[in-house]
Amino acid sequence: MLAPFTPASDYVPSNLDASVWGNLEPLYTGLASRHLKCGNCLERLILDRSELDAAVSEVGSTLYINMTCFSSEQKHKDAYLAFVEHVEPPLKQASFELDKKIASSPFAEQLDAGRFGIYLRDVKNAVALFRPENIPLETELSKLGQEYQSIVGAMTVVFRGEEKPLPRMAAYQESTDRGTREQAWRVVAERRYAEREKLEAIFDQMLALRHRVAKNAGFANYRDYMHKAKRRFDYTPEDCHSYARGCEQTIVPALRGLDAQRASSLGVGKLRPWDLAVDVKGRAPLKPFDTAEEMVAKTRRLFDRMDPALGEMFAMLSRGVDALNCFDLESRKGKAPGGYQVMRDRARVPFIFMNAAGVQRDVETMVHEAGHAFHSLLCRGEPLLAYRSEIPLEFCEVASMSMELTAHAYLDEFYSPADADRARRKHIESLANTLAWVATIDQFQQWLYTNPGHTQVQRQGEWNKLMDRFGSDCDWSGIEHIRSTLWHRQSHLFTSPFYYIEYGIAQLGALQLWGNYRRDAAKAIGEYKAGLSLGGSRPLKELFTAAGLSFDFSPARIKATWGEVEAALAKVPE
């Protein structure tokens, strides 16, 4: 059953159209002008504000869902941009006024510190960072992000006489015919490369705007600003560099060792980029499902076996909740790339977006995004929006990445026993690339924003250095220009700056949970659900502890954890 909830407040009309600022302004003004007489009054203000913020957040999420599901339709672009341009700017100013009222209230210290401590900490942090002059800059950044999404979402290729969206081309990378793999890889890579000047121009504008945001807020660079803005109270930029060193020492040698084994098995002197996904024994590509409906049915059975409560939650999502659809799963022309889960905060109903093409990675994406949805649903009864929607991302990704790993035991829902082993091995081997890629992207961002004013040539040079440091053992001769722009495909760099180290931290947490699961499945899943049910109401380290995990991403932890991964991998047949 879904966690029941009662709206925290009746302050917000049930029929409010939150896409129009004129409808929202009197409600926010009413809160800002409210006279407070006691701690209970302040608590009521916080709850009323929470429900109003949820209504606005839900409209923004719905408009974003529509824009990404139908990225080629102008009406959805226009509706989303109207929200970005006409609602978000005054909302930011109104939110600041409320943050300031709450943070400076003499009654704040009367609130239960155990209940409101994290909330007040974050409100005070937001007040310290707010600058009105940054509002138009942030609006422009949102518009540039939407432009990036539109360019990438519109990309298609003609392959063997048929027009295909780029996600549909992934299946060809598993073809046992090397010529087919190369042809498919090149046509996609060159299609992306054809947009490089547009994407570089967008990124240059983003860099300049983000640097201005940081300077306006009193920071030397955007890296330091974002570390504070992302509420990274439990670790520092130096810890991120330590993670990178740990990957360099342990993960990169493992990754390149796996590459050497792959090259030997394939009988090639050196791997090329189109050799990284094909089965090393020449077996046909894994085919987990033919349609999205089949994928959903099999995933439901997987979760039923893993844990009945998770299975029931997934079943509810597949049917839709409170007349709201929860899935858009298949790849198609005119749909934005990638995958995500977003919560519609007033109805408290998740939505999962992905681009399924019938490959094993789709199964991993499905259970990954389902993990995010479980997180949203397990803390659905939390009255405070902040504790439902501002959960530390380092822990949010534990919720999703853990499901990728615990799903291993149930891949026979998709495959024969032999193919299930292939899928398990493929995923475990990919973890080395995941951890190394996180280091690459995070170190790239560290450099980008601590070196403002750099040129495109310097940026390309730094990227190539990082690829040399963390990349796979792959031959890029003749296609170096593609390697130099691989970062264009990582949407986080454009739309979610500094959101990436979280994946590395969370992957190490998820690997711990997987180890716990292999030792005692029921206990591990119980701790998983207990941690997720806390939402963001506890400090990050306490959330890890509640889930039975250690918050640690040091070189020593990376080495120890990877040793366990290699031991597990040794038990899985090729």
C-alpha positions, -999 to +999 in steps of 0.1 A: +000+000+000+011+036-006+019+056+025-013+075+033-010+112+037-032+141+047-024+175+031-004+196+056-026+226+051-059+238+037-044+272+029-042+264-008-074+262-029-078+228-044-085+243-079-055+267-078-039+273-113-003+276-101+010+282-136+000+319-134+019+342-110-011+364-105-029+335-088+001+328-066+011+363-055-017+370-030-011+336-014+026+342-009+020+378+001-005+366+027+022+343+042+049+369+042+026+394+060+013+370+085+017+381+121+034+355+143+027+353+180+043+320+190+061+289+180+029+272+169+022+301+146+056+297+130+050+260+125+016+267+109+033+292+086+059+266+076+032+240+068+010+264+049+040+275+029+050+238+022+016+231+006+017+262-015+053+254-027+041+218-035+013+232-057+038+253-077+064+225-078+038+201-092+029+225-120+066+230-129+071+192-129+040+187-151+052+213-176+087+197-177+072+162-182+052+175-212+082+193-226+104+162-224+078+138-236+070+160-266+101+180-271+094+188-307+060+204-300+062+241-297+032+245-274+049+224-247+082+244-250+063+276-248+043+266-217+075+255-199+094+286-209+064+308-198+067+292-163+105+297-163+102+333-173+070+345-155+066+323-125+100+312-113+116+347-110+089+363-087+087+329-069+124+331-060+119+366-045+088+355-026+106+324-013+135+345-001+111+368+018+096+337+035+129+321+042+141+354+058+109+357+079+113+321+091+150+322+098+149+355+117+118+347+137+123+348+175+101+318+177+124+296+156+142+284+186+109+272+201+105+247+173+114+211+180+151+209+169+148+172+162+119+178+138+128+212+123+166+214+127+175+203+092+147+226+077+160+256+096+196+249+087+187+248+050+165+279+052+193+299+068+217+287+041+193+298+014+190+332+029+228+336+031+231+327-006+202+347-021+209+377-043+180+393-062+204+401-091+209+364-097+172+358-105+174+369-141+207+351-145+191+319-133+162+324-156+185+327-185+203+296-175+170+276-174+162+288-209+197+278-221+192+244-206+159+240-224+176+250-256+202+222-250+174+197-244+156+207-276+188+204-297+196+169-283+160+157-283+156+166-320+186+145-331+179+115-353+200+096-378+192+077-410+206+042-406+202+017-434+173+037-449+153+042-417+152+073-395+158+066-359+161+086-326+196+082-311+185+060-281+172+034-306+207+031-320+221+016-288+210-019-297+234-020-327+263-017-303+256-052-293+256-066-328+281-094-333+290-079-367+318-055-361+311-036-393+275-029-382+287-017-348+312+006-363+288+020-389+261+026-362+286+041-338+300+065-364+267+077-377+255+086-341+289+101-331+290+123-362+254+134-357+263+146-322+295+162-334+275+182-361+259+201-333+292+209-314+294+246-323+258+252-310+264+232-278+298+249-271+282+283-276+254+274-252+280+261-227+301+293-229+271+314-221+263+291-192+298+293-178+298+331-179+263+334-163+273+309-135+304+328-127+284+360-123+260+342-100+289+331-078+305+365-077+272+382-069+269+358-039+304+367-027+322+335-039+355+334-058+342+307-081+310+288-090+325+255-076+326+270-041+291+286-045+275+253-057+291+233-029+272+256-005+241+258-026+239+220-027+241+219+011+272+197+011+277+200+048+292+166+052+321+168+028+344+192+010+358+197-025+390+181-012+370+149-005+359+149-041+395+150-052+402+122-028+375+102-045+392+108-078+425+096-064+409+065-051+394+058-085+428+065-102+445+040-078+420+012-078+392+016-104+411+027-135+436-003-133+406-026-129+388-010-158+417-013-181+423-048-170+387-057-180+394-039-213+425-061-219+404-092-212+377-080-236+402-073-264+418-107-260+384-124-260+373-105-291+406-112-308+415-076-315+448-059-307+431-028-293+395-021-285+377+006-305+347+025-291+323+002-309+337-029-292+327-020-256+291-034-256+292-066-278+292-100-262+328-113-260+318-148-270+299-137-301+265-145-287+235-126-300+226-094-281+206-098-249+169-092-256+151-087-223+118-076-238+101-065-270+077-039-258+074-015-229+044-033-216+064-065-215+092-047-196+068-034-170+051-068-165+085-085-160+098-058-137+066-061-116+073-098-111+109-090-102+099-066-074+072-090-062+099-115-056+124-090-041+099-076-016+061-077-017+057-041-006+080-029-033+061-051-058+028-035-048+042+000-051+055-008-086+021-023-096+003+008-085+027+029-106+021+007-136-016+012-133-014+049-125-022+066-093-052+089-086-059+092-123-023+103-130-002+083-155+032+074-140+052+061-170+065+072-204+090+046-213+095+039-250+119+059-273+104+078-301+111+107-324+104+141-308+111+128-273+139+142-251+168+118-244+177+102-211+157+090-181+144+105-149+119+102-121+101+133-108+075+137-081+043+156-086+045+171-052+010+181-044-006+148-055+026+131-043+026+108-073+059+099-091+065+099-129+091+078-146+105+089-180+129+068-201+138+058-237+135+020-238+149+004-269+149-033-258+184-036-244+197-047-210+205-011-201+168-004-202+162-030-175+188-013-153+172+021-160+137+008-152+147-006-118+169+025-111+141+050-117+117+027-098+141+030-068+137+068-070+099+063-071+100+040-041+119+067-022+093+093-031+065+069-021+081+058+012+083+093+024+050+103+009+034+109+043+059+135+053+041+168+058+070+191+049+077+194+012+114+202+020+118+167+035+102+151+005+118+170-023+152+182-009+166+148+001+204+148-003+212+135-038+240+114-025+213+093-007+187+096-034+210+078-057+216+050-032+178+044-034+181+039-072+215+022-076+207-003-049+178-016-070+201-022-100+222-045-079+195-063-058+177-070-090+205-094-101+189-122-082+157-119-102+169-114-138+156-148-147+123-129-152+139-115-183+163-142-194+173-178-194+197-188-166+227-184-189+216-150-202+208-138-167+244-145-158+255-125-189+234-096-178+248-098-142+283-099-155+278-071-179+264-049-151+291-057-126+318-050-151+302-017-160+305-005-124+342+002-130+333+025-159+306+042-138+329+050-109+357+062-133+333+083-154+320+100-122+355+109-114+360+123-149+329+144-149+334+157-114+370+166-120+361+183-152+335+204-134+361+212-107+384+225-134+357+243-154+345+265-126+378+272-109+393+283-142+368+310-153+375+327-186+391+296-202+389+291-240+372+262-258+406+249-268+418+249-232+386+231-222+391+205-248+426+200-237+416+195-201+389+170-211+415+150-231+438+149-200+410+136-179+401+110-205+438+099-204+437+098-166+403+079-161+392+066-195+391+030-208+420+015-228+405+023-261+420+032-295+406+066-307+429+070-337+412+088-365+382+098-343+400+120-318+376+148-326+348+127-312+367+118-280+373+155-274+336+163-273+322+132-255+313+154-226+285+170-247+264+139-242+264+144-204+233+165-199+242+172-162+270+195-173+245+216-191+214+214-170+225+203-135+259+217-128+279+199-100+253+171-099+276+141-105+299+132-076+267+121-059+266+091-083+300+079-071+292+084-034+259+066-039+274+038-059+297+029-031+267+030-007+247+008-030+275-017-033+275-018+005+238-025+005+242-052-021+268-069+001+243-066+030+216-080+008+237-111-002+243-118+035+207-112+047+182-101+021+153-094+044+173-073+068+190-053+040+156-045+023+141-036+057+170-011+064+167+002+028+130+010+033+137+025+068+163+048+054+142+059+025+111+066+047+131+093+065+131+115+034+154+144+041+146+149+077+180+137+090+216+147+081+232+128+053+254+106+074+224+096+095+205+086+064+233+063+054+234+048+089+196+043+089+200+022+057+228+001+073+256+019+054+288+038+061+292+073+045+327+069+032+342+074-003+378+076+006+405+057-014+406+030+013+368+025+011+370+024-027+398-003-025+379-024+000+346-021-018+361-030-052+377-060-037+342-073-028+330-065-063+358-085-079+350-114-056+314-113-067+324-110-103+346-141-101+315-162-092+295-151-123+302-172-155+310-153-187 
